[in-house]
Amino acid sequence: EVQLVQSGTEVKKPGDSLKISCKASGYTFTDYWIGWVRQMPGKDLEWMGVIWPIDSDTKYSPSFQGQVTISVDKSISTAYLQWRSLKASDTAVYYCARHVGGVGAASNWFDPWGQGTLVTVSS
Amino acid sequence: SVLTQPPSVSAAPGQAVTISCSGNTSNIGNHHVSWHRQLPGTAPKLLIYDNNKRPSGVPDRFSGSRSGTSAILGITGLQTGDEADYFCAAWDSSLSAGVFGTGTKVTVL
C-alpha cells in the first residue's frame, strides 16, 4: 500500500525555524515527484511545490518561492518542508502528496496524500 | 485560487449534483483536471484524474468531464457520507505550477 506519513503537530513562535517531514512507503520513492500543499484555517488548498527525489530538482509556486525550502533524503524515502523564520501567517495544515505524471505535463495529479501536519505559529 | 468553483451545492439523499470548475487556456484548457474530496477534518483524497478517470475503489457514482476551459464533477445517488469539500486541480503553464479550485462544499439535505 502506498502511504505517506507526516510528522506531528508543531507549535512555534514567530521567528522560529522549522522542518517537517513526510515519509513515503509502498512504492519506489525515486520514481515520482513529491509535493507540498498548504491549507490555511478554513481556506482552500494551495500548491506550494514539488521535488524530484533523484536529483532534488525543485519547482516552487511563485507564491512560495523564497518563503520555504523543499528537500528530500532519498536514502530514507523522506521529503521535507522547511522554514528559516516562521510568521503567524504560516499557521496552516501542510500536506505532502505523491505527484503522479510529469511536472508540467498535460496529465498529472496528486495521489495519495499524507495525513497533514498542523503548524501553529503564535507568540 | 486560479480555478473557480461554486462555494456550495446541496441536494437530498439519492439526488444528483454537479460541481463546476472554471479556468483558462493556461490550465484547464491545455491540461487534464483532477478532483479531490476532503471529508471534514481529514486529508484530501483523489476522486477523479485525467478529467474522467476513477482510481480503483471510487464508485461509478462519481464522474468527471472537461470541455474547453471548464470541468465538471458529477455525483449521483447522493449519500450523507458524500458531505465534504471538493476541489478541482490542474497544472498552470503560465505559473509553471499546479493550481487548485476554490473548493465546493456539498451538503446533503
Boltz contact constraints between the chains, C-beta under 6 A:
constraints:
  - contact:
      token1: [A, 44]
      token2: [B, 1]
      max_distance: 6.0
  - contact:
      token1: [A, 44]
      token2: [B, 100]
      max_distance: 6.0
  - contact:
      token1: [A, 44]
      token2: [B, 102]
      max_distance: 6.0
  - contact:
      token1: [A, 44]
      token2: [B, 103]
      max_distance: 6.0
  - contact:
      token1: [A, 45]
      token2: [B, 87]
      max_distance: 6.0
  - contact:
      token1: [A, 45]
      token2: [B, 100]
      max_distance: 6.0
  - contact:
      token1: [A, 47]
      token2: [B, 97]
      max_distance: 6.0
  - contact:
      token1: [A, 47]
      token2: [B, 98]
      max_distance: 6.0
  - contact:
      token1: [A, 61]
      token2: [B, 97]
      max_distance: 6.0
  - contact:
      token1: [A, 95]
      token2: [B, 43]
      max_distance: 6.0
  - contact:
      token1: [A, 106]
      token2: [B, 31]
      max_distance: 6.0
  - contact:
      token1: [A, 106]
      token2: [B, 32]
      max_distance: 6.0
  - contact:
      token1: [A, 107]
      token2: [B, 32]
      max_distance: 6.0
  - contact:
      token1: [A, 107]
      token2: [B, 50]
      max_distance: 6.0
  - contact:
      token1: [A, 108]
      token2: [B, 91]
      max_distance: 6.0
  - contact:
      token1: [A, 109]
      token2: [B, 34]
      max_distance: 6.0
  - contact:
      token1: [A, 109]
      token2: [B, 49]
      max_distance: 6.0
  - contact:
      token1: [A, 111]
      token2: [B, 46]
      max_distance: 6.0
  - contact:
      token1: [A, 113]
      token2: [B, 43]
      max_distance: 6.0
  - contact:
      token1: [A, 113]
      token2: [B, 44]
      max_distance: 6.0
  - contact:
      token1: [A, 115]
      token2: [B, 43]
      max_distance: 6.0
  - contact:
      token1: [A, 116]
      token2: [B, 43]
      max_distance: 6.0
